[in-house]
Amino acid sequence: MKKWIVASVILTLLSLPITASQTHKPGEVVVKFVNSYRGSLDFELRDGNLYSGIADLDRILSERGFENFEILISDYDYLRKVDCGLDMIFIFRSNSDKDAVESLEDFIKLPYIEFAELNYAADFFKSPSVTGWEPFYTPNDPYFSNQWFLGKINAPDAWDVFVGNHNSIVGVVDDGCEKDHADLNPNYITGYDYVNNDNDPTPPTTADNHGTHCSGLAAGATNNGIGIAAASHNVGLIGVRTYYLSQCAQGIYFCSQNNASVISMSWGPGSSQIYAALVDAHDNYDVICIGAAGNDNVSTPHYPAAYDNVVAVASSGSGDLKSTFSNYGSWVDLAAPGEGMYSTVPFGTYDYMDGTSMACPLTAGLAGLVRVLAPTISADSTKELLKAGCDPMTMDPYYNSGQLGSGRINVYRTIGKAGFTDFKVLSTQVEGPGGSFHILPGQQGTVEIVLECDTAFNSAASIQITASSPSPAITFTDSISDFGNANPGDTVSNTSDPIEFMVSSSATVQFVEMDFLISSNPDPMKNSFSVQFTAGGIPGILIVNGDINSNYIDKYTAPLDNLSQIYDVWNRQTDGPVGTLINDYSMVIWFSGDATATDSVLSSQDISDLSSYINAGKDLFITGQNIAEYLGGNSFSTDYLHVNWIQNLSTPSLQSITGSIFDPLMIATAGGLPANQTSRDVIGAVNGGADAFKYYNTTHIGAVTYFQGAGKVVFFGFGFEAIHPTGPFAPPDSVLKRILDWFETGVEENPVLVGPDIRELFLAVHGNNIFSSQVLFSADVPDEEEASVYVFDVTGRIVKTLASGLTHGSHRISWDGKDERGNNVSGGNYVVRMIGRRAFSSSRVLLVR
């Protein structure tokens, strides 16, 4: 059963996990009197002995040498909802530790004593530190890159929606808190040192670093341009320095009295006085208490984390698996990252630590953030929100057997559960008259949207979308759509109430941006999205996305955007065959992405559509691995694409064929993202096709072009999306520009203009590109441009800088075959590239030794 110690049996069971061999404060015994004795106890010291006026109690005090006492919480407010009797807990001090230990049995026999226990030292769960974690995202806190865990728990996504403030305060009861640390002081509210009995909880040495580290994880100053960030994003901080459990109990009460909404406890063990203080904090002050599960890799319940009114936190790593050191069991509520945790340490510095001690304050910070967002919800409701917001750890056997609670914390989901709903935009369909794909000047268009209420958040009522646009080409006739209500998982649409707009009668073909604002009750986590579509005519280019997962469309749209092209996009997997619509366009870019033969790289309908398109004299650029192999030399492959498949190849780089439209470009299809090329096609040009690219240092052809007076075809036996610019290898923009220029004119245009009429960067070999001692180049730089010229070897390494800071005009440059140090380089192929601010130009040379 979850957390099997309950109030009715607390007095008997709590002492079981504790043994006299544990560190305790010599000579001290903690004793709890029944609440009904309040006002009846009157201790005084006479002749070195402590007296109470109660005979059997005085006998124990005298025989065991007790000569002093302290009330745990002398100003306890017992008139609240639950009287936990913290003022009835006394700490008796004997001059003999042996007598103090042996007195426990004497005290507990008295009928008015609820419990008696030694004053044990708190065990602050310290573990060795590790480093080397990779960042997810970098805000303006310079060490955020060291905090892998904040990205793992989706803290940055949550901060886009909501951030914390001092309306919620996290109390860290530990071995100290450097209150003047630059990354803690902005959020520090108050604190106390129960070891030295003063109001400065700063630890005395750097060895006492545990509490300061926990404080940074719980409430480090965030987005302040200093040090680290915290999931709580600037909630308030109370720091309490303790050593013995009686001081921990006092610290818990101090936090409650100073308006803490959360208390973090990265220590153990439990005790009766700790339990009483936690009941008081939970029942009388509605504080949610968070406890570390412990670092012993056992399933035995560990206290105080295992109490019913505490959230027990285990530790997980970057792979969402239980940390090897972390405790586990049915008593654990959830897990949080606890490995390689970078945070504040004394004095003014930062370091890594491991442990459930780190997972605990990280979770406490999240609880603090929740209680800023929803200040009226109870501690118990906050606990349930933390659990409901967790991500499942399905790869972990401990989780799957119910021993890691609800899973690993997720800040974004938890904030959503606390006060938001959210939606997934499943589809946005923009149509012209009669469902047309195009909206011409003077025509009306509609926008139909399908939303799904996200299962990770709350139900939504009165869902509405309002549309707007910065484009003067459109005006709205109905900019508001109603979607009704939705429960998590429900799908809703505006089919019966679409967005309606008109395209200006004077509009020309252009991209139109439309922005949408979602409102609902409660508010959505992300309340806006945008779409871009063409209106005012039919663009010249259609991109057909044949990728099964639609992962790479931006690898095609981005170069077209950079080249100032207007285009439409058709998703083959979701929109079906293009059909006769394809004939509206003068150029088609068709790519298959990760599709394979079994995924229907090209269906029979696709082949029919493309055949009629090419017969009409239109231009096609088709690219992807497996296309040629799938077609297998059929008539469409040989008569329309003018290629025949030969084999697969793993060579990642290609060099252009001399005289082709790509000469002298080199391209690489590996080394960057996406790294999706697993089966590049080797092809042969047939029926008038011309070789365009070959795989580097081979005779194998990877790309073919075709043009004999009608439509032009470019076929890549690899994915254009994988082209990765580095060193001498061309960027995708340059490759695509060559294709578009050729489609437009039928010939390669690479004008060489000199003098004041220069329009673009141009670098060319002056004479023969095969040399043994010196080679000359002509370098032309246009107005308002500046360029440098470098020599690269075939690995992309810079061998020699030939010129820098070249400005407008024509220049002559030479290379003598030496590197930067003046040493002769080895014979072979080299690429000489002139790189400007906005463009580049390359030539290839062969050095013969």
Secondary structure as UniProt FT lines:
FT   HELIX           7..9
FT   HELIX           10..13
FT   TURN            14..17
FT   TURN            20..21
FT   STRAND          24..33
FT   HELIX           35..37
FT   TURN            38..40
FT   STRAND          44..46
FT   TURN            47..48
FT   STRAND          49..51
FT   HELIX           55..63
FT   TURN            64..65
FT   STRAND          66..71
FT   TURN            72..75
FT   TURN            78..79
FT   HELIX           86..88
FT   STRAND          89..94
FT   HELIX           97..108
FT   TURN            111..112
FT   STRAND          113..121
FT   STRAND          123..124
FT   HELIX           142..146
FT   HELIX           148..152
FT   TURN            153..154
FT   HELIX           155..159
FT   TURN            160..161
FT   TURN            166..167
FT   STRAND          169..175
FT   TURN            179..180
FT   TURN            182..184
FT   HELIX           185..187
FT   STRAND          188..193
FT   TURN            194..197
FT   TURN            206..207
FT   HELIX           210..219
FT   TURN            231..232
FT   STRAND          236..241
FT   HELIX           245..257
FT   TURN            258..259
FT   STRAND          262..265
FT   STRAND          267..268
FT   HELIX           272..285
FT   STRAND          288..292
FT   TURN            303..306
FT   TURN            308..309
FT   STRAND          310..316
FT   TURN            318..319
FT   TURN            324..325
FT   TURN            330..331
FT   STRAND          334..337
FT   STRAND          341..345
FT   TURN            346..348
FT   STRAND          349..354
FT   HELIX           356..373
FT   TURN            375..376
FT   HELIX           379..388
FT   TURN            394..395
FT   HELIX           397..400
FT   TURN            401..402
FT   TURN            405..406
FT   HELIX           411..419
FT   STRAND          423..431
FT   HELIX           433..435
FT   TURN            441..442
FT   STRAND          444..453
FT   TURN            455..456
FT   STRAND          460..468
FT   TURN            472..473
FT   STRAND          474..478
FT   STRAND          480..486
FT   TURN            488..489
FT   STRAND          491..493
FT   TURN            495..496
FT   STRAND          499..503
FT   TURN            505..506
FT   STRAND          510..521
FT   STRAND          528..535
FT   STRAND          541..545
FT   HELIX           554..562
FT   TURN            563..564
FT   STRAND          567..571
FT   HELIX           572..575
FT   HELIX           579..584
FT   STRAND          587..591
FT   TURN            593..594
FT   HELIX           597..599
FT   HELIX           604..615
FT   TURN            616..617
FT   STRAND          619..623
FT   TURN            625..626
FT   HELIX           627..631
FT   TURN            632..633
FT   HELIX           636..641
FT   STRAND          643..649
FT   STRAND          653..656
FT   TURN            658..659
FT   TURN            661..664
FT   STRAND          666..668
FT   STRAND          680..685
FT   TURN            687..688
FT   STRAND          690..695
FT   TURN            696..697
FT   STRAND          701..706
FT   STRAND          713..716
FT   HELIX           720..722
FT   TURN            727..728
FT   HELIX           732..745
FT   HELIX           755..757
FT   STRAND          762..765
FT   STRAND          770..771
FT   STRAND          775..781
FT   TURN            783..784
FT   STRAND          787..792
FT   TURN            794..795
FT   STRAND          798..806
FT   STRAND          809..815
FT   TURN            820..821
FT   STRAND          828..836
FT   STRAND          840..847
//
